[in-house]
Amino acid sequence: MRALFLLLALLAIGQSSLALDQEKTDKLTQALGKLCKGGTIKGFAVAVVNPDSLIYANGFGYANVDEGTLYTPNTIQPIASVSKLFIGASLMKAQELGLLRLDDDVNKYLPFKLVNPHHPNEIITLRQLAMHTSGIKDTKNYEKTYVFDETIPPIYKSEPIGAKRILMKQYVDLYNSNTRMPMVEFLKRIYCSDGEWYDKDCFSKDKPGAHYEYSNCGAALAALAIEGASHMKYSSFVQANIINPLGIQNTGWAMNQFDANEKASLYLSGTQIPTYELITYPDGGFATSIVEFSKFFRAAMQGYTGRKNILSPASYREMLSAQPASHSENGIFWEVKPKVIGHSGADPGVRTLAYFYKETLTGYLLFFNTSDTKTISTEINEIFKLLKDAYQPATAAQEVH
């Protein structure tokens, strides 16, 4: 009976309560275009989705200002930490396949020993990595993951002399000195006791599982564990078990694999920067368009309602539920807040948001090719509000959790 009610509610959302007439759609598009022209964001795309439909998708501004290339819903850009949602889905898939269990000691799957020196007798589990309670800290070492294809110009000179200019110069100098290496080597240098960058401060003094601290490297370690469990490169595992089954096209882990006319240039503090890759690519290096990403996001929304696609309903329920003793609002690499589920991301030249509302089963996706301007947070909030005000279902589907 509950399944029938949910199906009827979803049909109501898809067919009537979210349907906008052309006039209202045009007003939204005009408002977003006006905001883009008057703001600091060079280009962006937005999408509104429900479990079964891409309801609205549009692009604004420029993918490349100098070339005059417009940003469209099919423009490809990195999505920063929203990439972690694929790690969550991959962990659940690997568990379904019997390759691992979330409560396993991560050392069962890593090619090196991972031990918190403050708690040498405590294991670190995959679930703790996924909840950011593992005690793994990023520290300043994480910034070494960004490897640029060309030297970054001295963009810090555009800032007034002061603390921000000094900090930006430090980051530019660091990024220009970073070198490529395998992800496993990068992580060994930080977390192995004989590693070049090893320090006890790379680990929390709290016992694993006891304290929340967001960790990009913790996410990369989870992806490395998937490699060990599956005997596949992480990117290949995602391709085989998520990308291909969902029919997602034109995606990848490096911006330089795409043609210039299909990808976005990135702008840091208003200045175009070279393309780059992340050594720890699983935690933030996925590149896609908002249209293609919506296929993955809608699949997760379907899973939240109890439907099966790339994962079983039980796996979706576990991934998209706040985990026991998480000390925060976290599922398996998904943020599970009182009203919304999803993730956000921020990297040089990138801001992204991907959330759906539990009650209404309405999702909002926003990709920006700009970061670190004075008003970008305000502009993003205004864009989000315009979308939410335009696309709010009159009737909410009942939650299934």
Secondary structure as UniProt FT lines:
FT   HELIX           2..12
FT   HELIX           13..17
FT   HELIX           22..37
FT   STRAND          43..50
FT   TURN            51..52
FT   STRAND          53..64
FT   TURN            65..68
FT   STRAND          69..70
FT   TURN            73..74
FT   STRAND          76..78
FT   HELIX           80..83
FT   HELIX           84..96
FT   TURN            97..98
FT   TURN            102..103
FT   HELIX           106..108
FT   TURN            117..118
FT   TURN            120..121
FT   HELIX           126..131
FT   HELIX           140..145
FT   STRAND          146..148
FT   HELIX           155..158
FT   TURN            161..162
FT   HELIX           163..177
FT   HELIX           183..191
FT   TURN            193..194
FT   TURN            196..197
FT   HELIX           200..202
FT   TURN            208..209
FT   HELIX           216..230
FT   HELIX           234..238
FT   HELIX           239..243
FT   HELIX           244..246
FT   HELIX           255..257
FT   HELIX           260..262
FT   STRAND          266..268
FT   TURN            269..270
FT   STRAND          271..273
FT   STRAND          276..278
FT   TURN            279..280
FT   HELIX           281..283
FT   STRAND          287..288
FT   HELIX           290..304
FT   TURN            305..306
FT   HELIX           313..319
FT   TURN            324..325
FT   STRAND          335..336
FT   STRAND          340..347
FT   TURN            348..349
FT   STRAND          350..357
FT   TURN            358..361
FT   STRAND          362..368
FT   STRAND          370..371
FT   TURN            374..375
FT   HELIX           376..390
//
